């Protein structure tokens, strides 16, 4: 009986990790997409989540249906990502890694302050469909519909992105640019189009992730994207910074670590969960400094 109970709990926690890992994977994949081409760790990526979430909030306030909110939020994040690249990063192309890194932090702070001054520094609630609060009972397991939708959407997004990268001319150009950007430019592939497409895809992935982050927390605030993108960066490092498949694997590994610690740590130690999680990440990187999946010349 004890073994059966332990087994059921392990499966339940695995389901929880799969859902959380799907969100991390979407964000980490967007970070890896840009880094693989430009060598830029875009910490303003979290603000794309915020843009999408506030888009849903503003439409929600006007009683516009959820079916319109979702594509509008994804489109808003997509447009914001392209504008971010065009206005902030394109003039700095060729600059040092530190210059680009500090620029991404500056953009993040600017966008946060815009939301602080234009909308409000306070959290704002967003009404979401009741489906996200309901659960599906399968035998002894309880699976929230939010977990089902999150995981299914993540897998569908990965399939669509993989098909785009492998089957389309634009996607193949992006893959080539991720391996050797300079040679790709010499072959006649337009650099601006490749980079803008990479940012647009990263924005779309951030918009999709924002929907599920918002569904989990139920509120929006100007700094809501910082922690998720920080964890997505950690996931990218675990998987191998710049590797697209590694970003996905890293997202699920980080989620498994966090959910496992939630289930096993005593209550008085639980507030230090993130510290334990980072210690495990450091241990992983000690043995695998390049990440779990090292980039190679093959399609990732």
LUMGUZA-585171 format. One record per residue: residue in three letters; chain; x negated, y, z negated of N, C-alpha, C in turn. Coordinates in pm, whole numbers, plus 50000, padded with zeros to 5 digits. Each point is the difference from the previous one (the first is absolute). Layout:
<atoms>
ATOM    r  c   n_px   n_py   n_pz  ca_px  ca_py  ca_pz   c_px   c_py   c_pz
ATOM  ALA  A      X      Y      Z      X      Y      Z      X      Y      Z
...
</atoms>
This chain:
<atoms>
ATOM    r  c   n_px   n_py   n_pz  ca_px  ca_py  ca_pz   c_px   c_py   c_pz
ATOM  UNK  A  49917  49879  50000  50083  50121  50000  49914  50126  50000
ATOM  UNK  A  49892  49997  49918  49911  50116  49994  49931  50021  50134
ATOM  UNK  A  49955  49887  50061  49934  50008  50130  50094  50054  50107
ATOM  UNK  A  50126  49955  49994  50100  50047  50098  50024  50149  49983
ATOM  UNK  A  50012  50044  49873  50021  50141  49973  49882  50083  50047
ATOM  UNK  A  49879  49949  49973  49880  50071  50043  49993  50009  50152
ATOM  UNK  A  50037  49890  50067  49999  49999  50146  50099  50098  50058
ATOM  UNK  A  50120  50008  49942  50101  50094  50047  49954  50144  49982
ATOM  UNK  A  49936  50027  49886  49950  50135  49974  49890  50037  50100
ATOM  UNK  A  49915  49902  50032  49891  50027  50096  50056  50033  50138
ATOM  UNK  A  50103  49925  50042  50062  50027  50130  50067  50136  49998
ATOM  UNK  A  50067  50033  49889  50067  50130  49990  49899  50115  50009
ATOM  UNK  A  49887  49983  49932  49896  50104  50005  49938  50009  50140
ATOM  UNK  A  49989  49886  50067  49948  50002  50137  50094  50078  50093
ATOM  UNK  A  50130  49984  49979  50098  50076  50078  49984  50150  49975
ATOM  UNK  A  49982  50035  49872  49981  50141  49965  49872  50056  50064
ATOM  UNK  A  49893  49920  49998  49873  50043  50058  50012  50017  50151
ATOM  UNK  A  50077  49915  50064  50018  50008  50145  50069  50131  50038
ATOM  UNK  A  50099  50039  49920  50072  50125  50027  49910  50121  49978
ATOM  UNK  A  49932  50003  49886  49913  50113  49969  49883  50007  50100
ATOM  UNK  A  49946  49883  50033  49889  49995  50094  50039  50049  50138
ATOM  UNK  A  50125  49981  50037  50046  50048  50131  49990  50152  50009
ATOM  UNK  A  50036  50069  49892  49990  50146  49999  49854  50044  50007
ATOM  UNK  A  49915  49936  49918  49857  50033  50004  49942  49974  50138
ATOM  UNK  A  50042  49889  50062  49945  49963  50131  50036  50103  50106
ATOM  UNK  A  50123  50051  49997  50040  50101  50098  49915  50127  49988
ATOM  UNK  A  49978  50043  49876  49920  50121  49979  49853  49975  50034
ATOM  UNK  A  49947  49886  49956  49860  49968  50026  49973  49987  50150
ATOM  UNK  A  50098  49946  50071  49984  49985  50145  49992  50135  50068
ATOM  UNK  A  50080  50097  49954  49993  50135  50055  49865  50065  49974
ATOM  UNK  A  49946  49982  49879  49867  50052  49968  49893  49936  50088
ATOM  UNK  A  50009  49867  50014  49899  49927  50078  50006  50038  50148
ATOM  UNK  A  50120  50027  50049  50017  50037  50140  49919  50125  50033
ATOM  UNK  A  50009  50101  49913  49927  50126  50023  49851  49983  49973
ATOM  UNK  A  49967  49928  49892  49858  49983  49965  49924  49923  50107
ATOM  UNK  A  50064  49900  50059  49931  49916  50097  49959  50079  50124
ATOM  UNK  A  50072  50110  50030  49970  50079  50119  49916  50123  49968
ATOM  UNK  A  50037  50073  49893  49933  50125  49969  49899  49990  49886
ATOM  UNK  A  50003  49891  49923  49916  49994  49881  50048  50094  49893
ATOM  UNK  A  50130  50030  50000  50061  50095  49907  50087  49927  49900
ATOM  UNK  A  49972  50020  49871  50090  49952  49895  50097  50114  49972
ATOM  UNK  A  50121  49989  50050  50096  50109  49995  50083  49994  49872
ATOM  UNK  A  49952  50070  49897  50074  50000  49875  50125  50087  50007
ATOM  UNK  A  50018  50074  50108  50127  50070  50022  50107  49905  50053
ATOM  UNK  A  49964  49874  50019  50096  49899  50046  50117  49987  49901
ATOM  UNK  A  49972  50022  49873  50106  49993  49900  50105  50107  50020
ATOM  UNK  A  49959  50114  50055  50096  50108  50023  50095  49967  50114
ATOM  UNK  A  49961  49908  50088  50094  49954  50103  50115  49922  49935
ATOM  UNK  A  49966  49926  49894  50104  49933  49921  50094  50104  49940
ATOM  UNK  A  49942  50106  49946  50080  50106  49938  50089  50070  50102
ATOM  UNK  A  49945  50028  50119  50079  50064  50106  50121  49914  50035
ATOM  UNK  A  49977  49870  50016  50111  49910  50034  50103  49996  49887
ATOM  UNK  A  49953  49994  49876  50092  49993  49886  50084  50127  49987
ATOM  UNK  A  49937  50115  50019  50075  50126  49991  50096  50016  50118
ATOM  UNK  A  49964  49944  50114  50094  50001  50113  50127  49925  49963
ATOM  UNK  A  49982  49884  49937  50118  49924  49956  50078  50077  49894
ATOM  UNK  A  49929  50066  49910  50067  50078  49895  50085  50112  50059
ATOM  UNK  A  49942  50075  50095  50073  50114  50059  50121  49953  50079
ATOM  UNK  A  49986  49889  50072  50115  49945  50074  50104  49945  49905
ATOM  UNK  A  49952  49941  49890  50090  49946  49899  50085  50110  49938
ATOM  UNK  A  49937  50115  49976  50071  50113  49941  50112  50051  50091
ATOM  UNK  A  49984  49975  50130  50101  50043  50097  50096  49888  50037
ATOM  UNK  A  49996  49892  49920  50090  49885  50017  49988  49937  50138
ATOM  UNK  A  49880  50002  50055  49974  49931  50126  49968  49855  49970
ATOM  UNK  A  50054  49908  50077  49993  49858  49970  49858  49943  49997
ATOM  UNK  A  49987  49889  49929  49870  49934  49985  49946  49953  50135
ATOM  UNK  A  50089  49963  50090  49958  49954  50133  49931  50111  50079
ATOM  UNK  A  50029  50125  49969  49933  50113  50064  49876  50040  49919
ATOM  UNK  A  50008  49986  49869  49887  50039  49914  49874  49920  50032
ATOM  UNK  A  50015  49869  50022  49883  49914  50019  49919  50038  50124
ATOM  UNK  A  50062  50004  50121  49919  50040  50116  49950  50143  49992
ATOM  UNK  A  50078  50088  49937  49957  50140  49986  49877  50010  49912
ATOM  UNK  A  49997  49922  49891  49885  50001  49910  49875  49948  50070
ATOM  UNK  A  50015  49892  50075  49885  49943  50072  49950  50097  50106
ATOM  UNK  A  50094  50063  50072  49963  50098  50103  49930  50121  49937
ATOM  UNK  A  50049  50046  49886  49939  50115  49932  49856  49970  49959
ATOM  UNK  A  49978  49881  49945  49864  49961  49961  49910  49987  50122
ATOM  UNK  A  50055  49948  50107  49926  49984  50125  49957  50136  50055
ATOM  UNK  A  50092  50094  50006  49971  50135  50051  49900  50070  49908
ATOM  UNK  A  50018  49986  49869  49908  50062  49904  49859  49946  50016
ATOM  UNK  A  49986  49871  50027  49868  49940  50019  49932  50055  50125
ATOM  UNK  A  50076  50012  50109  49944  50053  50125  49959  50147  49983
ATOM  UNK  A  50084  50079  49933  49966  50140  49975  49877  50011  49909
ATOM  UNK  A  49991  49910  49903  49885  49998  49911  49871  49979  50078
ATOM  UNK  A  50006  49905  50093  49882  49973  50083  49968  50118  50090
ATOM  UNK  A  50101  50057  50061  49978  50107  50098  49950  50127  49932
ATOM  UNK  A  50056  50037  49886  49968  50128  49937  49877  49990  49910
ATOM  UNK  A  49991  49891  49923  49897  49993  49896  49877  49918  50039
ATOM  UNK  A  50020  49887  50067  49888  49910  50022  49934  50014  50137
ATOM  UNK  A  50076  50036  50102  49940  50011  50133  49891  50108  50006
ATOM  UNK  A  50019  50117  49937  49891  50098  50001  49874  49953  49927
ATOM  UNK  A  50015  49899  49911  49886  49951  49923  49941  49871  50058
ATOM  UNK  A  50046  49963  50119  49953  49875  50057  49848  50006  50020
ATOM  UNK  A  49933  49897  49955  49855  49997  50006  49934  50049  49873
ATOM  UNK  A  50081  50050  49905  49945  50047  49873  49961  49880  49913
ATOM  UNK  A  49930  50029  49892  49953  49893  49912  50117  49934  49927
ATOM  UNK  A  49973  49881  49945  50101  49925  49927  50052  50082  49882
ATOM  UNK  A  49909  50066  49925  50041  50077  49883  50088  50119  50039
ATOM  UNK  A  49967  50065  50111  50081  50113  50047  50143  49955  50030
ATOM  UNK  A  50013  49888  50070  50132  49947  50032  50074  49958  49873
ATOM  UNK  A  49927  49940  49906  50061  49953  49876  50055  50118  49920
ATOM  UNK  A  49919  50105  49983  50045  50117  49925  50115  50070  50074
ATOM  UNK  A  49997  49998  50131  50108  50059  50077  50131  49927  49975
ATOM  UNK  A  49994  49867  49993  50122  49923  49975  50056  50032  49861
ATOM  UNK  A  49911  50017  49901  50046  50039  49866  50064  50139  50004
ATOM  UNK  A  49939  50093  50075  50054  50135  50010  50139  50000  50063
ATOM  UNK  A  50017  49921  50105  50132  49989  50065  50102  49943  49902
ATOM  UNK  A  49958  49901  49923  50089  49939  49901  50049  50104  49900
ATOM  UNK  A  49908  50081  49947  50035  50102  49902  50091  50106  50062
ATOM  UNK  A  49971  50041  50123  50082  50101  50068  50143  49951  50016
ATOM  UNK  A  50016  49878  50047  50136  49947  50022  50074  49985  49868
ATOM  UNK  A  49931  49953  49897  50064  49987  49869  50049  50136  49951
ATOM  UNK  A  49917  50103  50015  50039  50133  49954  50112  50060  50082
ATOM  UNK  A  50007  49964  50128  50112  50045  50082  50131  49944  49946
ATOM  UNK  A  50000  49871  49966  50121  49941  49944  50031  50059  49862
ATOM  UNK  A  49896  50029  49921  50020  50060  49869  50069  50136  50011
ATOM  UNK  A  49956  50080  50095  50053  50136  50012  50130  50008  50078
ATOM  UNK  A  50014  49916  50101  50118  50009  50087  50120  49925  49941
ATOM  UNK  A  49975  49881  49943  50112  49920  49949  50007  50010  49848
ATOM  UNK  A  49913  49925  49930  50002  50004  49854  49887  49914  49945
ATOM  UNK  A  49942  50038  49886  49900  49914  49936  50063  49882  49927
ATOM  UNK  A  50131  50002  49984  50070  49895  49924  50036  49883  50089
ATOM  UNK  A  50019  49887  49935  50046  49882  50073  50144  50021  50045
ATOM  UNK  A  50029  49950  50119  50135  50009  50055  50050  49860  50032
ATOM  UNK  A  50120  49970  49954  50057  49868  50024  50054  49985  50141
ATOM  UNK  A  49992  49879  50051  50050  49969  50134  50093  49880  49989
ATOM  UNK  A  50122  50015  50052  50096  49889  49999  49965  49904  50115
ATOM  UNK  A  49987  49875  49965  49969  49897  50099  50111  49896  50002
ATOM  UNK  A  50011  49922  50108  50105  49898  50008  49995  49903  49882
ATOM  UNK  A  50118  49956  49955  50007  49908  49887  49929  49867  50027
ATOM  UNK  A  49980  49970  50128  49934  49874  50036  49864  49988  49934
ATOM  UNK  A  49929  50112  49984  49866  49996  49942  50002  49963  49852
ATOM  UNK  A  50114  50012  49936  50011  49966  49858  50057  49861  49977
ATOM  UNK  A  50037  49933  50108  50060  49867  49988  49893  49892  50015
ATOM  UNK  A  50034  49880  49956  49904  49890  50002  50060  49878  50066
ATOM  UNK  A  49913  49920  50055  50039  49875  50064  49952  49886  49911
ATOM  UNK  A  50090  49909  49964  49965  49889  49911  49983  49874  50083
ATOM  UNK  A  49879  49947  49999  49968  49877  50072  49952  49898  49898
ATOM  UNK  A  50089  49910  49959  49966  49904  49897  49966  50074  49871
ATOM  UNK  A  49885  49970  49940  49961  50067  49875  49934  50136  50022
ATOM  UNK  A  49985  50041  50126  49925  50122  50031  50095  50116  50029
ATOM  UNK  A  49958  50118  49958  50075  50122  50026  49914  50089  50089
ATOM  UNK  A  50051  50031  50117  49925  50080  50097  50082  50124  50032
ATOM  UNK  A  49946  50115  49968  50068  50125  50031  50005  50022  50150
ATOM  UNK  A  50110  50057  50047  50010  50029  50143  49892  50098  50043
ATOM  UNK  A  49957  50087  49908  49892  50092  50031  49872  49923  50033
ATOM  UNK  A  49974  49893  49923  49882  49918  50027  50010  49931  50135
ATOM  UNK  A  50120  49950  50032  50020  49931  50128  49980  50096  50116
ATOM  UNK  A  50062  50117  49991  49992  50097  50108  49857  50053  50015
ATOM  UNK  A  49933  50024  49887  49862  50051  50004  49909  49901  50070
ATOM  UNK  A  50006  49874  49959  49913  49898  50058  50031  49978  50148
ATOM  UNK  A  50129  49990  50034  50039  49977  50139  49957  50117  50089
ATOM  UNK  A  50017  50122  49949  49962  50118  50079  49849  50006  50020
ATOM  UNK  A  49924  49967  49895  49854  49998  50012  49956  49900  50105
ATOM  UNK  A  50053  49880  49994  49962  49897  50097  50039  50041  50142
ATOM  UNK  A  50119  50058  50015  50045  50045  50132  49910  50112  50052
ATOM  UNK  A  49961  50091  49912  49912  50110  50040  49864  49947  50046
ATOM  UNK  A  49949  49899  49929  49872  49942  50037  50008  49930  50135
ATOM  UNK  A  50111  49931  50025  50018  49932  50128  50006  50101  50114
ATOM  UNK  A  50080  50107  49981  50013  50102  50104  49866  50068  50025
ATOM  UNK  A  49928  50032  49893  49871  50066  50016  49899  49909  50071
ATOM  UNK  A  50001  49872  49964  49909  49904  50064  50029  49989  50148
ATOM  UNK  A  50128  49991  50037  50037  49992  50141  49960  50128  50074
ATOM  UNK  A  50018  50114  49935  49961  50127  50063  49850  50005  50026
ATOM  UNK  A  49921  49958  49901  49855  50007  50013  49946  49900  50101
ATOM  UNK  A  50066  49887  50014  49947  49895  50086  50059  50000  50140
ATOM  UNK  A  50120  50057  50016  50069  49988  50128  50010  50130  50077
ATOM  UNK  A  49980  50113  49938  50015  50128  50070  49863  50059  50033
ATOM  UNK  A  49996  50079  50106  49875  50065  50040  49953  50097  49891
ATOM  UNK  A  50095  50076  49943  49965  50094  49894  49947  49926  49878
ATOM  UNK  A  50062  49887  49968  49956  49922  49884  49861  49942  50021
ATOM  UNK  A  49975  49949  50119  49867  49946  50030  49894  50110  49994
ATOM  UNK  A  50039  50121  50044  49907  50112  49990  49968  50033  49855
ATOM  UNK  A  50100  49991  49913  49977  50026  49858  49910  49894  49939
ATOM  UNK  A  50021  49873  50038  49914  49894  49949  49856  50020  50046
ATOM  UNK  A  49984  50039  50125  49865  50026  50051  49937  50117  49926
ATOM  UNK  A  50078  50103  49975  49948  50117  49928  49962  49965  49857
ATOM  UNK  A  50073  49908  49939  49969  49961  49862  49868  49925  49991
ATOM  UNK  A  49956  49938  50111  49874  49929  50001  49883  50092  50036
ATOM  UNK  A  50019  50084  50100  49894  50094  50040  50065  50119  50069
ATOM  UNK  A  50021  50106  49923  50076  50113  50050  49926  50073  50112
ATOM  UNK  A  49868  50015  49987  49924  50073  50101  50002  49928  50135
ATOM  UNK  A  49979  49869  49998  50002  49923  50124  50139  50004  50063
ATOM  UNK  A  50102  49995  49918  50138  50007  50050  50024  50131  50073
ATOM  UNK  A  49950  50110  49949  50015  50130  50066  49926  50001  50134
ATOM  UNK  A  49882  49938  50002  49923  49997  50124  50070  49917  50108
ATOM  UNK  A  50085  49907  49957  50073  49917  50095  50123  50072  50057
ATOM  UNK  A  50024  50122  49956  50109  50080  50057  50129  49999  49920
ATOM  UNK  A  50003  49936  49885  50120  50000  49917  50007  50133  49925
ATOM  UNK  A  50110  50076  50013  50008  50132  49937  49998  49992  49848
ATOM  UNK  A  49900  50063  49941  49981  49991  49855  50116  50063  49924
ATOM  UNK  A  50046  50118  50045  50106  50071  49928  50127  49916  49993
ATOM  UNK  A  50032  49933  50110  50122  49919  50002  49987  49880  49906
ATOM  UNK  A  49885  49936  49999  49978  49884  49914  50010  50039  49853
ATOM  UNK  A  49935  50110  49965  50001  50044  49860  50139  50045  49958
ATOM  UNK  A  50069  50076  50086  50136  50044  49968  50094  49882  49982
ATOM  UNK  A  49983  49897  50084  50083  49880  49987  49971  49928  49869
ATOM  UNK  A  49873  49992  49962  49964  49937  49873  50064  50073  49883
ATOM  UNK  A  49997  50133  50002  50063  50077  49893  50152  49983  50002
ATOM  UNK  A  50059  49995  50119  50145  49982  50009  50042  49866  49941
ATOM  UNK  A  49924  49894  50031  50031  49868  49945  49983  49999  49849
ATOM  UNK  A  49893  50063  49953  49978  50005  49855  50114  50076  49932
ATOM  UNK  A  50049  50106  50066  50113  50074  49945  50127  49917  49996
ATOM  UNK  A  50023  49923  50107  50119  49915  50003  49994  49894  49890
ATOM  UNK  A  49882  49941  49978  49985  49900  49894  50020  50064  49863
ATOM  UNK  A  49949  50123  49982  50021  50070  49873  50148  50031  49980
ATOM  UNK  A  50071  50034  50108  50143  50027  49990  50079  49878  49959
ATOM  UNK  A  49964  49885  50056  50067  49875  49962  49973  49968  49853
ATOM  UNK  A  49873  50013  49960  49964  49973  49860  50073  50096  49905
ATOM  UNK  A  50017  50125  50043  50066  50100  49915  50141  49959  49964
ATOM  UNK  A  50069  49936  50093  50139  49958  49974  50005  49902  49883
ATOM  UNK  A  49905  49907  49997  50000  49900  49894  49945  50054  49869
ATOM  UNK  A  49904  50093  50009  49952  50066  49878  50112  50081  49937
ATOM  UNK  A  50076  50070  50084  50112  50079  49952  50109  49910  49941
ATOM  UNK  A  50022  49885  50062  50101  49908  49950  49961  49945  49862
ATOM  UNK  A  49869  49984  49976  49954  49950  49870  50012  50105  49891
ATOM  UNK  A  49966  50126  50034  49997  50103  49896  50129  50082  49995
ATOM  UNK  A  50068  50018  50112  50128  50070  50001  49990  50151  49995
ATOM  UNK  A  49878  50054  49992  49981  50145  49994  49885  50041  50091
ATOM  UNK  A  50001  50128  50037  49889  50057  50077  49935  50111  49918
ATOM  UNK  A  49870  50019  50021  49927  50110  49939  49879  50030  50087
ATOM  UNK  A  49941  50119  49989  49893  50040  50092  49877  49909  50000
ATOM  UNK  A  49969  49937  49887  49877  49919  49992  50029  49850  50007
ATOM  UNK  A  50116  49962  50047  50040  49859  49993  49915  49909  50089
ATOM  UNK  A  49931  50055  50100  49924  49916  50091  49859  49970  49955
ATOM  UNK  A  49953  50069  49894  49858  49987  49963  49964  49860  49950
ATOM  UNK  A  50075  49949  49902  49968  49869  49943  50014  49889  50104
ATOM  UNK  A  50109  49996  50079  50010  49895  50101  49885  50000  50100
ATOM  UNK  A  49956  50119  50046  49892  50002  50099  49867  49966  49934
ATOM  UNK  A  49984  50032  49873  49878  49961  49929  49990  49848  49991
ATOM  UNK  A  50113  49936  49970  50001  49854  49995  49983  49940  50139
ATOM  UNK  A  50054  50067  50100  49981  49953  50137  49853  50008  50040
ATOM  UNK  A  49932  50105  49955  49857  50012  50028  49924  49886  49933
ATOM  UNK  A  50034  49970  49875  49936  49887  49931  50025  49870  50076
ATOM  UNK  A  50124  49984  50048  50033  49880  50078  49916  49992  50127
ATOM  UNK  A  49980  50116  50065  49918  50002  50122  49856  49961  49971
ATOM  UNK  A  49949  50046  49887  49863  49967  49961  49988  49851  49969
ATOM  UNK  A  50100  49944  49932  49998  49857  49970  49997  49919  50129
ATOM  UNK  A  50084  50038  50095  50010  49923  50123  49884  50023  50095
ATOM  UNK  A  49934  50115  49988  49892  50035  50092  50037  50128  50071
ATOM  UNK  A  49944  50112  49955  50040  50131  50048  49983  50009  50152
ATOM  UNK  A  50108  50032  50069  49997  50008  50145  50056  49877  50069
ATOM  UNK  A  50018  49890  49928  50058  49880  50058  50151  50005  49984
ATOM  UNK  A  50073  49989  50110  50146  50008  49994  50058  49880  49928
ATOM  UNK  A  49954  49882  50037  50049  49880  49931  49954  49998  49855
ATOM  UNK  A  49879  50054  49974  49951  50006  49863  50084  50091  49914
ATOM  UNK  A  50053  50110  50058  50086  50090  49925  50126  49930  49952
ATOM  UNK  A  50055  49916  50086  50121  49925  49962  49968  49900  49890
ATOM  UNK  A  49892  49924  50018  49960  49901  49899  49971  50070  49867
ATOM  UNK  A  49929  50113  50007  49967  50073  49878  50123  50049  49927
ATOM  UNK  A  50103  50042  50075  50124  50044  49936  50067  49890  49921
ATOM  UNK  A  50004  49880  50057  50062  49888  49930  49914  49953  49882
ATOM  UNK  A  49868  50005  50015  49911  49960  49890  50016  50095  49882
ATOM  UNK  A  50001  50131  50028  50016  50098  49892  50134  49983  49930
ATOM  UNK  A  50105  49978  50077  50133  49979  49940  50002  49874  49914
ATOM  UNK  A  49935  49894  50046  49994  49875  49922  49927  50022  49869
ATOM  UNK  A  49893  50079  50004  49926  50031  49877  50088  50077  49902
ATOM  UNK  A  50068  50103  50048  50083  50082  49913  50116  49922  49941
ATOM  UNK  A  50069  49924  50083  50114  49921  49952  49953  49892  49904
ATOM  UNK  A  49887  49937  50030  49945  49899  49910  49964  50057  49864
ATOM  UNK  A  49942  50118  49998  49966  50065  49873  50126  50040  49924
ATOM  UNK  A  50102  50049  50073  50127  50034  49935  50060  49879  49928
ATOM  UNK  A  49983  49883  50061  50061  49879  49944  49919  49938  49888
ATOM  UNK  A  49871  50027  49996  49913  49929  49904  49946  50087  49886
ATOM  UNK  A  49987  50130  50021  49943  50084  49896  50097  50017  49883
ATOM  UNK  A  49950  50002  49876  50086  50030  49884  50055  50142  50010
ATOM  UNK  A  50113  50023  49934  50067  50130  50010  49912  50115  49953
ATOM  UNK  A  49918  49977  49895  49918  50109  49948  49882  50034  50092
ATOM  UNK  A  49969  49911  50095  49890  50023  50093  50053  50044  50137
ATOM  UNK  A  50129  49982  50022  50060  50026  50133  49976  50141  50053
ATOM  UNK  A  49996  50105  49912  49971  50134  50053  49865  50012  50070
ATOM  UNK  A  49910  49906  49974  49867  50004  50062  49991  49907  50121
ATOM  UNK  A  50117  49967  50057  50003  49906  50112  49915  50047  50117
ATOM  UNK  A  50011  50128  50035  49925  50050  50116  49850  49989  49978
ATOM  UNK  A  49956  50019  49876  49857  49987  49970  49954  49856  50022
ATOM  UNK  A  50080  49904  49956  49967  49858  50022  50002  49968  50149
ATOM  UNK  A  50099  50057  50071  50009  49975  50144  49876  50051  50072
ATOM  UNK  A  49954  50119  49963  49880  50056  50062  49877  49917  49968
ATOM  UNK  A  49995  49946  49877  49887  49914  49963  49995  49875  50088
ATOM  UNK  A  50118  49945  50029  50006  49882  50088  49958  50039  50142
ATOM  UNK  A  50044  50118  50045  49961  50048  50133  49849  50017  50009
ATOM  UNK  A  49940  50057  49896  49854  50017  49998  49931  49864  50006
ATOM  UNK  A  50055  49901  49928  49942  49866  50003  50008  49939  50141
ATOM  UNK  A  50112  50023  50068  50015  49950  50138  49896  50063  50091
ATOM  UNK  A  49985  50133  49986  49906  50071  50087  49855  49969  49965
ATOM  UNK  A  49976  49957  49877  49863  49961  49963  49956  49879  50082
ATOM  UNK  A  50093  49906  50018  49967  49879  50076  50025  50018  50150
ATOM  UNK  A  50092  50093  50034  50029  50027  50141  49995  50150  50023
ATOM  UNK  A  49882  50061  50002  49990  50147  50011  50059  50056  50129
ATOM  UNK  A  50004  49920  50109  50059  50049  50124  50150  49981  50004
ATOM  UNK  A  50056  49940  49896  50143  49971  49999  50026  49855  50037
ATOM  UNK  A  50124  49958  49983  50035  49860  50025  49991  49965  50148
ATOM  UNK  A  50036  50094  50087  49993  49976  50144  49908  50103  50062
ATOM  UNK  A  49883  49958  50042  49903  50091  50060  50040  50025  50144
ATOM  UNK  A  49988  50125  50043  50034  50033  50139  49903  49933  50094
ATOM  UNK  A  50055  49947  50108  49918  49942  50105  50045  50058  50132
ATOM  UNK  A  49943  49953  50107  50036  50054  50131  50131  49944  50053
ATOM  UNK  A  50058  49905  49932  50124  49942  50050  50118  50089  49964
ATOM  UNK  A  50112  49976  50069  50120  50079  49974  50051  49971  49860
ATOM  UNK  A  50019  50111  49922  50046  49982  49864  50143  50052  49985
</atoms>
